[in-house]
Amino acid sequence: METFGLIFVLYQPTAEFVSNLHKATALCRNVIAVDNSPEPNLHLHETLRQAGTTVIFNRNQGGLAGAYNRGADLLLEQGCEVIFLLDQDSDIDEQFFVKMMKACSGLGTDIFIMGPKIYEIHLQRCMPVTPPGRRFPKPFRIDKEIEGLFPTLFVISSGSAISAQAYRTVGAFKEDYFIECIDVEYGLRATSLGVPVYMNAAVTMRQTTGNIERHGKLFTTNHAAWRRYYGTRNAVHSLRLYRSKWSLHWLSGPLAIHWALCVVLFEPQKLRKLVAMVAGYVDGRLGVLGTFESRHPRIAAFCKRSSREEILIQDNSSATAE
């Protein structure tokens, strides 16, 4: 197992994120840059192509899942044996691919999903492993582990390695999830089909998920209301979707309450976020997917309204009343 390629997802990238892409292209010869930005940056695209990077302008079709699928289709056509996924804000070191491919080769099988140990920069700790189990999963941390593969129900998509055979077996990422929990659903689907998922303690990748703030033992991501909708809906839906194999659906209620409590205690725009989460929870329970705007156009418009727009609307109303 020697051939591998990388799908690097861009979205209105800053200079720092473009630098992350250049770092990755220096370490991997076959890179597919999928740009999910609303409008193409023609200069950036041409610069990347001249440097040997394949560029796909996806215009956010299918969200992050769509970007992964477009890139995976191309890498499979090229005969890649392992597909790596990387988001623009992920920070990898020079030995990342070497160590990950060494672990992949050591498995002795051509069907697997493997992710690195994820160090959450703002929380200053690694994300836990959730081992497969029928009931009451007991996540545990591997912060101090420096070697070994740990079976888990899912890994974060960014930094993960998916064998070509695993991708063919599990299928494409769910584009109707758009962005949140696509890796959770994919991992649960994979493990339900008998595809092993591992976290590699020998490789650490630094990343952050949102504008995370710690508040004692609690923390909040400060995600926008529209992301709260997708996060709540997709978490509820994915846990219920595979409840016959992994009995995790009972977690959806406590998780939603916990997230709502954190919003109430620590985040701005509480009403919008709570409204979005309630809509997401109901849709997740009903198994209804699709975009926030198509499902709830009026709620989505309310949740996406900026504070500045709200002030202007209030001022205009007052002027009219006078």
N, C-alpha and C positions, 0 to 999 in steps of 0.2 A: 504494500500500500504506500504509494509515493506521490501520486498526483493529487493536488488539492488546489482549490480556488477560494477566493474571498468575495463575499457580497458586502459592500460598504455602503450604507444608506446615508444619504445627505438630505437635509431639510433646511433651506435658507442658511447655509453654513457660514459661520464666522471664520476669521483668519485662523483661529485656534483649531477649529474643526477641520479645516482644509489641511492644516499642519498634521493632524492626526491621520488623515488619509495618506499624505505623502510618506509618513512614517510606516504605515502599513504596506504601501506599494514597494517600499525599499526592502521589505521582509518577505513579500509574497509576489511571485512573478505573474500570477493570473488574478487580476482584480477587476471585479465588475462594480463600478460606482453607479448606484441607482439614485437618481435625484428625484426626491418627492416634493420639491419646492413648487409653489403655485405657478411660477413663471421660470423659464430657463435662464440660466446664467451662461450665455453663449461663449463668453470669453473663458470662463472657468472650464466649460466642457471641452473647448478646443485645446486648451492648455493640457488638460488631462489626457485627451486622445493623443496628442503629440508625444506625451511621455509614455505611451503604451497602455494606458488604462481604457478599458471599454466603458462607455458611458451610456446608460439608459435613462431617458427622461420619462418618468412615470407619472408626473403631475399628481401624486398622492392617490392614484387609483387603487382602491383596496387598502389604503393606509400603509402601515408598516408591513403588514402581512403581504400586501400586494407587491411591495418592493422586494421582499424575500422571494416570493414566487417567481417574479420576472427574472431575477438573477439566477435562481436555482435552475430554471428551465434552460438557460443559456449554458451554465456550467455542466449540466448533465449532457447537453448536446456535444460539448467539448470533451466528454469522457472523464471528467473529474471524479475521483473516488471518494473524496471528502469535501464537503461544502462548509466553509466557515462563514459565520454571520457576525457583523460588527456594526454598531451604531457610531455616529460621528463623535459622540462625547466619551467614547471608551478609550482608555489609556492602556496600551500594551507595551511590554518591554521587548528587547531584541531577541530573547529566547522563547517568546510566546509560541510561535508556530512549531519550532523545533521540539519543544517539550510536549506540546499537545499531540503532534504527530507521532512522537515516540510512544506515548501512552496509547494512542489509537492502534498502532501497529502491534503493541504488546497484548492487545485483547485477543488476538487470534481468531477474530470473526469479522465479517464485512457488514454487519448490521448493528448499529449502535448510535447513541447520541451522547455527547460528552461536553460538559461545560467546565470552565475554570472556577476556582474559588473567587467569589466576588467580594471585594473590599469596598464597603459603602463609605465614601470619603467623609460625608458629613456626620455619619453616625460613628465613624472610626471603629468599625467592626465588620466582620464578614457575615454574609447572609447564611442562614442555616441550611442544613440538609434535611429533606423530608423523606425519610425512608419509606418504601412501599409497605403497606399494611392494610388489612381489611378495615379496621376501625381504630379510632383514636390515635392518629399519627403522632409521634413524639419527635418533633424537629430537634436537632442538636447542632451545635456549632463545631466547626473544624478550624477555628482561627489559628490554633497552635499546631495543627497538623501540617507537615511539609512534604508528605508523600502518601501515595495510596489513592485508590478510586473508591468512592462511596456511592452505592446505589441510592437513587433518589427518584421521587415521582416526577420531578421536572427541574429544569435549570433555566436561568435567564437566557433569552435568545442571544443577546449580544455576547460575543466571545465563544459561542457554542460551535461544536463541530458535529455535523450530521453526515453519516456515511450515505453514499448514493443509494445503496440498497435500502437503508432505513427510510430515506425520503420517498423512494418508490413504494415502500410498504405502507408508511403512515399517510402519505399523500401531502397535498399542499397545505399551507397555513390558511386558517379561516379568515377570508377577507371581509366577511360580514362582522367580524370582531373589530376590524379597523386598526386598533392600536393596543388597547389594554388586554392583558391576560392571554395574548396569543401564544406565549410560550408555556403558560400553565396548561391551557387546553391541549397544546401539541404534545406536551410531556405525558399528560393523562391519557391521551389517545394512544401514544406510542407504547406506554407500559401496559395498557389494556390489550394491545395487540401482541404483547410479548417482546417488544423491542426494548432492550435494556438502556437505561439512562444513568449516567454517572456524573459525579462532581470530582474533578481532578485536583487534589490538594497540593500537587507539586507546582501548579500554575496559579498565580494570583493576578486578577485584573482589577484595576481601580476604576470605579464608576459611581455615579450618583443618580438617583431617581427623583427628579423634581428638585424643588428648592426646599430640601429637608431641614427642619428645625427640631432640635431636641428640647423636650420639656420634662426633665426628670427621667422617669422610665417610659414616658410616652414620647412619640414624635409625630410630626405631620409633614406631608409632602407639599402642601400648598398648591396642589394642582388646580387648574381652572375648573369651573363648574361642568363644562362639557366633557372633560376628562373624568370627572367624578361620575358622570352618567355611564360612560363606557366601562370604567373600572368596576363599579358596582354591578352593572348588568352582566358583564362578561364573567366576573368571578362567580356570581350566583348561577349563571347558565352552565359554566364549565364544570362546576362541582356537582350539579344535578345531572349533567349529561352522562357522566360515567359513574353514577351512584351504584349501578349493579356490580361494578368491579371494585371500585374504591368508595367506601361509604363515608364520603366527606361532605355530603350535601347539608348535613346538620350544622356545618360551620358557617354557612352563608349568613344566617340570621345574626349570630354573635359578631361576625366580622363587620356586617353593615352597621350594627349598633356601635361598635368600637370606632369605626371610621366617622360616623356621624357625631359621636361624642368629641372626637379630636377636632372636628370642624367647628363645633359649637364653642369649644374651649379656647382654641388657638388661632383660627383662620379668619380672614376677612371675607366679605360677601357670603355670609353664612346662609341667608335665605336662598340665594340662587343655587348654592351647592347642595343644600338639603333637598330642595325641590328636584334637582337633577338626580340625586341619589335615590329618592323615592321612586321616580319614574324608572330609573334603571333597575331597581330591585323588583318592581312589578313586572317589567318586561323580561327580566331574567327568569323569574318564576314561571311566567307564561311561555317562555321559550321563543319570544319574538325578537328577531335581530334586525339588522339594517342600520342606516345612519340615524343619528339623533334628530337631524333636521327632517327626515322623511317620516319618522315615527311621531315626533312631537314638535311640529314646526313652531307653534306659539311658545311652548316652554323653552325650546332651544333658542329662540330669538331673545327671550327674557334672560336666559342664563348667559348668553354671549354679549349682552349689552354692557358696555364699559361704564365705569363710574362717571366719566366725563359726559357720555351720552345721556345718562340719567339726569345729571345736573341740568343739561341743556333742555331736556324735555320738561323738567319741573319749572325751569325759568320761563319757558314759552307758555306753559299752562297758566302761570301766574300773570304774565303780561296779558294774555287773552282775557282772563277773568277781570282784570282791571278795566 
